[in-house]
Amino acid sequence: MTEPVTTGRRGLFGTLRDIYHERTSFNIVGRSRWWALLSGVLLGGSILALLISGLNLGIDFEGGSQWDVTVQGKTIDIDDVRDALAGTRGEDADILVLTGQQDSVRVQTEELPADERNAITTALADYAGVEEDAVSFVDVGPTWGEQVTRKAVTGLIVMLLLIAAYLSFRFEWRMALAALLAVLHDIVITVGIYAITGFEVTPATVIAFLTILGFSLYDTVVVLDKVKENTPALGAERGDTYSRMVNRSLNQVLMRSINTSLVALLPIVSLLVVGSGVLGAVTLRDFALALFIGIAVGAYSSIFVATPLLAWIKEREPRYAALRERALVYEARSAQP
C-alpha cells in the first residue's frame, strides 16, 4: 500500500504549503470521535441555551410597536432615552441605538393603544428635538408575526426536502443523509449562538439561514463528488477501506473547501464592518451576522461532520464492512515479525 505524505511534523509553513498544493494526508476521518465530541458539546450547549434563554425574536415575529427617530446635535445615551420616556409605557421598552451617518434611536414595545403610542411619540420627539411627524412608527399585529413565523418554518422544511431529493438523485440516500445531518448541525448551532448572545432574530436572519443551507451544502457536495469519483478504485490496494478512501478524498479537496470558506467570509466581514458599523444599516447587520456565524459553522461541518458521518454510515454496509475486516487482518499480519 502506498505510504501517504506525512504532514504532522512538517511545521506550520510546511503544512500550509502541503495544503496549498493539495498533498496533505490529515487523518480527519480517523479522528472522528474527537469531532463527534466537539460537535456534541456544541449541539448540547446550543439546545440547552435555546431551552433556557430562548430566542430574542424581533417585532416581525412577536408583533408590537416600533418607533424610529433621528437624533442630531448630541450623543445618544440609552439611559437618557429611558429617562425621556419616563412616565410612558416606553420606559421599560427595548431601546436600540443605530449608528451611521445619522445616529438614530429605535424603541420597541408590545402592541399599545393609541393614547399610549402618542405619549411615546411625543417623548421621543422632545428628546430628539424634532417635530412629532419626524418620528416614524410601525405597528405589527400578532397575526402578522404568526404568518412570518409559519412561512419561515415552511420555507426551511421545503428547502430540506428539496435538498434531500436532489442529493439522493445525484448521489445516493446515504450521502444525502450525511449532508442533511450536517446542515441540521449547522442550523442548531447557529440558532444556539443566537440564543446565547441574545442577538435579535429578524426576517433577514431567516433569509440568511436559508442561504447558509446552500453554502454548507455546496462545500459538502464538493467532498461527496470526490468520494463518488474515487469509489470505483476502492480496494485496488491491499488494506484499503472506505474510511481511508473518504479521508483521501477529503484531503484532495481540502484547499478548495478552505478557499471557498475564506472567499465567502471576507465580503461578509466587510458587510458587518462597513454596512453595519459605518453606515448603520441594521438589515445588513442582521443578515451578515447570521451568514458569518452559519458559514463559519458550515465550513467546519463540511469537513469534520458530514465526511466522517458518511464513512460511518457506509461502513455499516456488508460490502464495506467486509473490506474493513480484511484490512484489519492484513494490518495484523503485516505487524507480525
C-alpha positions in Angstrom: 0.0 0.0 0.0 1.3 3.4 -1.0 2.5 5.5 2.0 0.8 8.9 2.4 2.7 12.1 2.6 3.2 12.9 6.3 2.1 16.4 7.3 2.0 16.0 11.1 5.6 17.3 11.9 6.5 19.5 9.0 5.9 22.7 10.9 3.3 25.4 10.2 4.7 26.7 6.9 5.4 23.2 5.6 1.8 22.2 6.5 0.4 25.3 4.8 2.5 24.5 1.7 1.1 21.0 1.6 -2.5 22.3 2.0 -1.9 24.7 -0.9 -0.6 22.0 -3.2 -3.3 19.6 -2.1 -0.9 16.9 -0.9 -2.0 16.6 2.7 -2.9 13.3 4.5 -4.6 14.6 7.6 -6.3 11.7 9.4 -9.6 13.6 9.8 -11.9 10.6 9.4 -9.7 8.5 11.7 -10.2 11.1 14.5 -13.9 11.3 14.0 -14.6 10.6 17.7 -12.9 13.9 18.6 -15.1 15.8 16.1 -18.2 14.0 17.4 -17.3 15.0 20.9 -16.8 18.6 19.9 -20.0 18.7 17.9 -21.8 17.0 20.7 -20.7 19.7 23.2 -21.7 22.5 20.7 -25.1 20.9 20.0 -25.7 20.2 23.7 -24.8 23.8 24.6 -27.0 25.2 21.8 -30.0 23.2 22.7 -29.6 24.0 26.4 -29.3 27.7 25.7 -32.4 27.5 23.4 -34.4 25.8 26.2 -33.3 28.2 28.9 -33.0 31.5 27.2 -35.0 31.1 24.1 -34.6 33.4 21.0 -34.8 37.1 21.0 -37.5 37.3 18.3 -37.9 40.6 16.5 -41.1 42.6 16.2 -41.9 40.9 12.9 -42.3 37.6 14.7 -43.8 38.6 18.0 -45.8 41.7 17.0 -45.7 45.0 18.7 -45.0 48.7 18.2 -41.8 50.3 16.9 -40.5 53.9 16.8 -37.5 55.3 14.9 -36.2 58.9 15.2 -33.0 60.5 14.0 -31.1 62.5 16.7 -28.8 65.3 15.7 -26.6 67.6 17.7 -25.9 65.2 20.7 -24.6 61.8 21.6 -27.3 59.2 22.1 -27.3 57.5 25.5 -29.8 54.7 26.2 -30.2 55.9 29.9 -31.1 59.4 28.6 -33.6 57.9 26.2 -35.2 55.9 29.0 -35.3 59.0 31.2 -37.1 60.8 28.4 -39.7 58.0 28.2 -40.3 58.0 32.0 -44.0 58.0 32.7 -44.9 56.3 29.5 -45.1 52.6 28.5 -41.8 53.0 26.7 -39.9 53.3 29.9 -39.2 49.5 30.0 -39.1 49.1 26.2 -36.3 47.6 24.2 -34.1 50.6 23.1 -31.5 50.3 20.3 -29.1 52.9 19.2 -28.5 52.8 15.4 -25.2 54.3 14.4 -24.2 55.5 11.0 -24.1 58.8 9.0 -27.0 59.9 11.1 -27.5 58.3 14.5 -31.0 57.3 15.5 -33.0 55.6 18.3 -35.3 52.6 17.9 -37.8 51.8 20.6 -39.8 48.6 20.6 -42.7 47.7 22.8 -45.6 45.3 22.9 -48.7 46.4 21.0 -50.1 49.5 22.7 -53.4 51.5 22.4 -53.4 54.8 20.5 -53.1 57.2 23.5 -50.0 55.4 24.9 -48.4 55.3 21.5 -48.9 59.0 21.1 -47.3 59.6 24.5 -44.2 57.7 23.4 -44.1 59.6 20.1 -44.2 62.9 21.9 -41.5 61.9 24.4 -39.1 60.8 21.6 -39.8 64.0 19.6 -38.9 66.1 22.6 -35.7 64.1 23.2 -34.6 64.3 19.6 -35.6 67.9 19.3 -37.8 67.3 16.2 -41.4 67.5 15.3 -43.6 64.5 16.0 -44.0 64.0 12.3 -40.3 63.2 12.1 -40.8 60.2 14.4 -41.6 57.1 12.3 -43.9 54.5 13.7 -44.9 51.0 12.7 -47.4 48.7 14.4 -47.1 44.9 13.7 -50.0 42.8 14.9 -49.7 39.3 16.3 -51.4 37.8 13.3 -48.6 39.1 11.0 -45.9 37.8 13.3 -47.5 34.3 13.2 -47.7 34.4 9.4 -44.0 35.3 9.2 -43.0 32.5 11.6 -45.1 30.0 9.8 -43.7 30.9 6.4 -40.1 30.8 7.7 -40.6 27.3 9.1 -42.4 26.2 5.9 -39.5 27.6 3.8 -37.0 25.7 5.9 -38.8 22.4 5.6 -39.4 22.7 1.9 -35.7 23.5 1.4 -34.6 20.5 3.3 -36.9 18.2 1.4 -35.7 19.5 -2.0 -32.1 19.1 -0.8 -32.7 15.5 0.2 -34.4 14.7 -3.1 -31.6 16.2 -5.2 -28.7 14.6 -3.3 -30.5 11.2 -3.3 -30.8 11.5 -7.1 -27.3 12.9 -7.7 -25.5 10.6 -5.3 -27.4 8.2 -3.0 -29.6 8.4 0.0 -26.8 7.7 2.5 -24.8 10.6 1.2 -28.0 12.7 1.3 -28.5 11.7 4.9 -24.9 12.6 5.9 -25.3 16.0 4.2 -28.7 16.8 5.8 -27.4 15.8 9.3 -24.5 18.3 8.7 -26.9 21.0 7.7 -29.2 20.4 10.7 -26.0 20.5 12.8 -25.2 24.0 11.3 -28.7 25.3 11.9 -28.9 24.1 15.5 -25.5 25.6 16.4 -26.3 28.9 14.7 -29.6 29.2 16.4 -27.9 28.3 19.7 -25.4 31.1 19.3 -28.3 33.5 18.8 -29.9 32.1 22.0 -26.6 32.5 24.0 -25.8 36.0 22.7 -29.3 37.4 22.6 -29.0 38.7 19.0 -32.3 39.6 17.6 -33.9 37.2 15.1 -35.4 39.1 12.2 -36.7 38.1 8.7 -33.2 39.0 7.4 -31.9 36.4 9.8 -34.2 33.7 8.4 -33.2 34.6 4.9 -29.6 34.2 6.0 -30.4 30.8 7.5 -31.7 29.6 4.1 -28.6 31.0 2.4 -26.5 29.1 4.9 -28.1 25.8 3.7 -26.9 26.5 0.2 -23.4 27.3 1.2 -23.0 24.5 3.7 -24.3 22.0 1.1 -22.0 23.4 -1.7 -18.9 22.6 0.4 -20.2 19.2 1.3 -21.2 18.3 -2.3 -17.7 19.1 -3.4 -16.4 16.4 -1.0 -19.1 14.0 -1.9 -18.4 14.3 -5.5 -14.8 13.5 -5.0 -15.8 10.5 -2.9 -18.0 9.2 -5.7 -15.2 9.7 -8.1 -12.8 7.7 -6.0 -15.2 4.9 -5.0 -14.7 2.7 -8.2 -11.0 2.4 -7.4 -11.7 1.3 -3.8 -10.0 -2.0 -2.9 -7.3 -1.7 -5.6 -4.7 -1.5 -2.9 -4.4 -4.1 -0.1 -5.6 -2.8 3.3 -7.7 -0.1 1.8 -11.1 0.8 3.4 -14.0 3.1 2.7 -13.0 5.3 5.6 -9.5 5.7 4.2 -10.8 6.4 0.7 -13.1 9.1 2.1 -10.2 10.6 4.1 -8.1 10.7 0.9 -10.9 12.4 -1.0 -11.3 15.0 1.7 -7.6 15.8 1.7 -7.7 16.2 -2.1 -10.4 18.9 -1.9 -9.3 20.5 1.4 -7.7 23.5 -0.2 -10.8 24.1 -2.3 -13.0 24.0 0.8 -10.8 26.4 2.7 -10.6 28.8 -0.2 -14.4 28.7 -0.6 -15.0 29.5 3.0 -12.4 32.3 3.1 -13.8 33.9 -0.1 -17.3 33.8 1.3 -16.4 35.1 4.8 -14.3 38.1 3.6 -17.2 40.1 1.9 -19.4 39.2 4.9 -16.9 40.8 7.3 -17.0 43.9 5.1 -20.8 43.9 5.3 -20.5 43.8 9.1 -17.8 46.4 9.4 -18.8 48.8 6.7 -22.5 48.2 6.2 -23.4 47.9 9.8 -20.6 49.6 11.7 -20.0 52.6 9.4 -23.3 53.0 7.5 -25.6 51.8 10.3 -27.6 49.5 8.1 -29.4 47.3 10.6 -30.9 44.9 8.0 -27.4 44.3 6.6 -26.1 43.7 10.1 -28.8 41.1 10.8 -28.3 39.4 7.5 -24.5 39.4 7.6 -24.2 38.3 11.2 -26.3 35.2 10.6 -24.3 34.5 7.5 -21.0 34.9 9.2 -21.9 32.5 12.0 -23.5 30.0 9.7 -20.8 29.9 7.1 -18.1 29.5 9.7 -20.0 26.6 11.3 -20.8 25.2 7.8 -17.1 25.2 6.9 -16.4 23.2 10.0 -19.2 20.7 9.4 -18.5 20.0 5.8 -15.0 18.8 6.7 -15.4 17.4 10.3 -19.1 16.3 10.4 -20.5 15.3 7.0 -17.5 13.3 5.8 -16.9 11.2 9.0 -20.7 10.7 9.2 -20.7 9.4 5.6 -17.8 7.0 6.3 -19.6 5.7 9.5 -22.9 5.2 7.6 -21.3 3.5 4.6 -19.2 1.1 6.6 -22.4 -0.4 8.1 -23.0 -1.9 4.6 -21.8 -5.6 4.3 -19.5 -4.9 1.4 -17.5 -2.1 3.1 -17.7 -3.8 6.5 -16.0 -6.9 4.9 -13.4 -4.6 3.3 -12.6 -3.1 6.7 -12.3 -6.6 8.3 -9.9 -7.7 5.6 -7.9 -4.5 6.1 -7.6 -5.2 9.9 -6.4 -8.8 9.1 -3.9 -7.5 6.6 -2.5 -5.0 9.1 -2.3 -7.6 11.8 -0.3 -9.9 9.6 1.9 -7.1 8.4 2.7 -6.2 12.1 3.9 -9.7 12.8 7.7 -10.1 12.8 
